[in-house]
Amino acid sequence: MSDIPAAPQMWAPATGIAETAEQIAAPSLTYWQDVRHRLWHNRPAMLGLGFLIALVLAAIFGPMVLPHNYYDQDLKLSNIAPVFQLYEVTDSTGDTTRFFLNSGNLNLYEVSPDGRIAGLIRGKKDLLKKQNVFSFGDAEVTLNTPTQVLTRDGVALAPGPWQWNMSNLFGTDQLGRDVLARQLYGARISLTVALIATLVNFFIGVFYGGISGYLGGRIDTLMMRIVEVISTIPLTLYVILIMVVFNSGLFSVMIAIGSVYWVDMARIVRGQILTLKQQDYVAAARTMSASTGRILTRHLLPNSVGPILVALTMLIPSAIFIESFMSFIGLGVTPPEASWGTLTSEAVETLRAYPYQMFFPAAAISLTMFAFNFLGDGLRDALDPRLRT
């Protein structure tokens, strides 16, 4: 077998610059920098985070700038919608009055040029003819109560454009209270419940599950049996029992959530610790005589922060929904305080006549649920290094 001659150009040195041979194409990022980068580019998660930030700011500062509060009542302004249809009447002197008809109480309300309610227009009732007569200078407008038709000199008034209620942007309820003010106050209560759930999950659930998973054996079995006993009793029963001692109200709901809501977080953290405690760095810490508390707080729990954050964002909306449900069935906050649950409960009775009273609290609960779930999904994807591209 003869040797194959090698051409000289086959051994020519490679072209290129030696300094760029080891250059990294992409910038080096730490784990948390990569998490922040991926979360920032997750649009649903960012929308959810932006909504939650706006909700917190509105709940804190909104009641401070509104001209109304959540408890003032004015029965003359009951059940006024956030939008209404204007009518105009001009008398012989040329004075024009803008007003709208509230079909709920069959009253007429004068409207200022900037869309604010100037006041109630008094009329004379004719029970025999089932009519209400209203005077505008020398002009008279008749309201036929069965048909709710406005006429002037026997001719039906043509409705004008729709106008947003600038006095009460979300309208008023059956007692004349501002719905927007009560909505923002309800957001305060819901966010307070979310804060309590976060603190309870962190300080009780995380450390309880961490200790149970790290110690293992009989201690783990005993601690998990306690968790199972607590989780089998319905939360509603806890609230009822606590109400016997502390009476009904937000405090009873907080005590109920604080006493039992940490069990799911404890299970999640225990599962993470059972996996992580078999790692080599834990064995190395034991070899160096590290205490149990140090191993938990400096090695195991920091490496479980990803699942903990994701679980928190999933459990917080559940706590808000629980508070709303308790208030809906009458076990939550008591009047005149307002929460999203009490607002929906009050709106059920007048749902067909005044659907806007149900729409706003229901939309707030739904949007908050979506925001937390979008944020939780984004955190789950951002914290998983296997999804790094």
Steps between C-alpha positions, in 0.01 A plus 500: 500500500655826384505821706276783387697821461376795708463831328678791673183712517342236724736603777451874462422681831136584564397857435356702789593711794623315804338751739148424369535122517382482859247782476153417637220587261240580769558693823537292815202535736452391856204282589287789631597725211382230262176461701434874482579507128263216416224631727529845342442353155194302612217733397211334691708495818595865458138594437399316815775668702407843363133446588590394855724803550223729372249326728723548806553868422128555437406325825748708702456845347161475328281554809718798595421695182138400443237750614289213640559236765372146528237554773317830426139443391273722292170331418411776253788376281432128529558262208638757256685336213850599389357614164164654423312648205448875505184698428477876441209735569497872404241736643367822347783709649761290319632324810597140420506226762687173444375204701464122495241251617592245765276205421567346841330766712319689219676825585649766278849636574645821364841463336763773479688568176802303628291187557452529876168449676381844609207382708161331516212658309181496704172415332131466578350152507158427355412155631172479309660564162823323603704800398771723643506864387828696508527877447789667314417870519176534311550164325360177637619144436279204581632157589267208435607264778379169348676559167775734631451732202567874533264735311465874459162631385408147403810452282763247607839649576780373280791360705836664451854360515635270767697669778749348745415565863784726611368521856511124555719336237380149587150607599330461839346206685154457651590725794654775289860410588775550245587165338854607403587598857367169630683317225833653597436436869419140411834480319669604824336213685583247228863612484522489880381140489760431229772650722391289799497187283852580372642552849333188637616287208855626534556495874295190585464293185857538374674427829255230607538315171877557500549357849272206425679411176852543638455305824297220343417178681244500777506875537411542133221245532355672808520848348336389176219325690427834670489667159258236371268543799493879453440476125205260535289753696325748266608863527137610535471300821813668636348842430171407669682370809719809517196725461359348819805636686587821312167585329468536124723733305826531316701407808328160518579432134866597554526271803347214302734551204799543731428179688450259208614658175867400534447125457532499119823699514636261764440203268671674207807600702527155658512337158775738389705443816472122470661528157763761583628349824656214304729738313877502556516855635268401786729209587796736487323740738434216744867397478599854598271472809239747372190514718156396379380860501796616295458224243131584465533879482828524305487200264165325465238778514693740270518223239123450534414866446379440143219255585417708810449819297289317243287339770449835671372665183256211456380490862449877540207521251347200670510689832337804339228280353442332838453839669261611224300180535482531879380858469251395231331249732507745792798365696744774404505875553192661649321818382578777441842357408528379144686223325467352155301214651249724676462715187410196291267372771311831511487518120339158460163631616494774234692319225235533229414863570853630570757258352784753535497445878600137441733566207764708676577275802474184288738650242742602777508147644540342156776736385691452825478122463627521143781739596633274774474191282680666208773620737528155655534333159764753401699444819480125456644525149762759595624310806540170315858490363407215266289742296791735439556567129 
